[in-house]
């Protein structure tokens, strides 16, 4: 977030207009790269895409659904989950700034506060304490809202990874039981050379369809952020 603030100050100071076209393009591409990184690490995208990837692996359907579908669904679920946060940013930062009611610095701070509140609500205290101790053991955080971004962002990412892996483990259990049952049945029939996955995959898909799995996954993912 410090680099973004510096870039904003450069643009507002007028120094950006004095740069050569090549440097402007380089700064623009750098800003786009930062925005893509922010989308992945500072929103709900990380948890959603990992859980959906676990679903595909648990079903053992290889590349079905395709990776593009997984990424697209993850992106739009992210927009759905982040809807209240984005609405807050639009109300408190974008609209007042476009109406020239607040300065760019205030608008940027309001937007950062909205993202900060979302990440803080999803981050474990132990993860925040870890990065606080690694950054500066003497750093005192009076309230959760005082957590600096340089500590909150990595803490949020590893907290999301842990949550996503826990959800993925829970998803694997029913499908693993199907594999186990099919393996036992094949061994009892003397068909030890038959790969269990060939028989179990249709049953996994059938179970997933019968319980309306995609709707259930979307609901659980959305509710997990509340």
C-alpha positions, -999 to +999 in steps of 0.1 A: +000+000+000+030+024+005+040+020-031+005+028-043+004+059-021+037+071-035+024+065-071-007+085-063+013+114-049+035+115-080+004+117-102-012+144-082+019+165-080+021+170-117+054+152-121+037+124-139+028+147-168+065+156-172+076+120-177+084+106-211+058+084-228+079+053-222+080+059-185+043+066-184+036+033-200+060+015-176+042+031-146+008+022-160+018-014-165+033-015-130+001-001-116-019-028-134+004-055-120-001-041-085-039-041-090-039-078-101-017-087-071-041-067-048-071-086-063-055-119-055-041-112-020-064-085-005-098-099-015-118-132-011-102-145-043-075-167-027-099-187-005-124-192-033-101-203-060-083-228-037-115-243-025-129-247-060-096-263-071-099-287-042-134-296-054-121-304-089-093-326-075-117-344-051-140-352-080-110-366-099-123-352-131-089-341-144-095-307-162-132-306-158-143-279-151-116-262-171-092-238-154-107-208-171-141-217-157-127-221-122-109-187-124-140-170-139-163-184-112-138-174-085-136-139-099-173-133-099-178-150-065-151-126-053-171-096-066-202-110-049-185-115-015-167-081-018-199-063-028-204-045+005-168-035+007-167-022-028-200-003-021-183+013+009-153+023-012-176+038-039-197+057-013-168+070+009-140+074-016-149+073-053-181+094-055-168+122-031-135+123-050-152+126-084-175+153-069-144+171-057-157+169-021-125+153-007-089+152-018-071+123-034-053+115-001-086+113+018-102+092-009-073+068-009-073+065+029-111+059+030-107+031+004-078+016+023-098+017+055-126-003+039-102-030+026-084-030+060-117-037+078-125-066+055-091-082+058-090-077+096-123-095+101-110-126+083-075-127+098-065-147+128-049-129+157-021-155+158-011-147+123-011-109+130+010-115+161+035-136+140+042-109+116+042-082+142+069-101+161+089-106+130+086-069+120+093-054+154+089-071+187+086-036+204+057-026+181+026-021+202-008-024+185-034-008+208-064-019+188-070-041+158-077-011+136-041+001+143-026-029+125-005-015+097-010-029+062+025-043+059+016-067+088-020-072+080-017-082+043+007-112+047-011-122+079-044-122+059-029-143+031-017-171+053-049-170+073-069-174+041-046-203+030-052-221+063-090-216+060-090-228+024-070-259+032-093-267+061-123-264+039-106-285+012-099-312+037-135-314+047-145-316+010-121-345+005-136-367+032-169-379+015-151-385-018-123-404-001-149-426+015-164-434-019-129-444-031-124-466+000-158-484-005-152-490-042-117-504-034-130-528-008-158-540-032-133-545-061-110-565-038-138-586-025-148-594-061-112-603-070-108-574-094-076-561-079-062-551-113-091-527-119-082-491-110-108-480-084-109-445-098-126-457-130-155-470-109-156-444-082-155-413-104-190-417-118-203-422-082-185-391-071-201-371-099-235-386-091-232-377-054-221-342-062-250-337-086-276-352-062-266-328-034-265-299-058-228-295-050-220-263-069-249-244-052-237-258-018-201-248-024-211-213-035-233-209-004-206-222+020-179-200+004-201-169+007-212-176+042-177-184+054-168-147+050-196-136+074 
